[in-house]
Amino acid sequence: MTEPNDSEFIFEQPYRNNVWRVQLCTFGGNDRVSLWPWFKDADGALQPCNPKYIRNGLQMPPERLWALGEAIMAVKAEIDSRRA
């Protein structure tokens, strides 16, 4: 199972009944970037959705962050050009 590092989440976005978080994690001793849904438990605290039941999270090696960042910036540029 993926274990969050001591770092706090980097980004958070509410969506439907979950809150999606970007966070640095480790899996098998390797760093991973996690984009994972969290839910509010009965006490109102956020808990990560269990991957056994929720299989729509994303984990990727940190080496892919640059490509992801470029893709996000390309989408932003396209949105900005449509609004101009």
N, C-alpha and C positions, 0 to 999 in steps of 0.2 A: 504494500500500500504506500502511496505517496505521503511523505511527511512534510508539512510546511516548515521552512527554516524560521529562524527567530525574527526575520524581517516581517514588517507589516505588509499588508496588501499594497500593491502599487496603483491599482485602478479599480474602481467599483462602479457597476451600472445595474440599477434595478431593471428587471424584466419579468413580467408576469408575476408569478408568486415567488420568484427567487431573486437573489442578488448575485450577479456575476462578478467575480474577482479575478484580477491578474496578480499572481504571487509567485515568488521564487520558491521552488520546492526541490526535494531530492527524491530519487527513485533508484533503488539498487546502488546507492552511493554516488549517483550521477545527478548533477544539477539539471533541473527542468523548469520551464516556464509554464505555469498552470493557469488556464482560463477555465474556471470551474464554478458551477452554480452552488450557492449556499441558500439555506432555508432558515426561517425563524422557528425555533423549537417552542415548546409549551410555555417556557419562561420568557420568550421573546429574544433569546440570544441566537446569534447566527451560528449555524453549524454547516460544515461541508456536506453536500448531498453524497450519499453512499454510492460509490461507483458500481456496487453490486446491483443496484436498482436504477441508477441514473447513469446512462452511458453516453451522455451528450456533452461532456466536458472535453477539454483539449489540453494536452500536454505536449510540449515540444522542446527540443534541445536548444540551449541558448544561442548556438551558432546560427539558428534560423531567424533570430530577432531582427537582424538588419533587413533581410528580405521582407519580413512582415511589416516593418516600419516603412519601407519604401512603398509597399502595396497600399498601406493606409494613407500615406501622403499623396499617392497618385489618385486615390478615390477622392480625397479632400480637394485636390486641384481640379478634378472634374466637376465636383459640386460647386466650387467657387466660380468656375468658368460659366456654368449654367445660370448662376445668379447675377452675373455681371451684365 
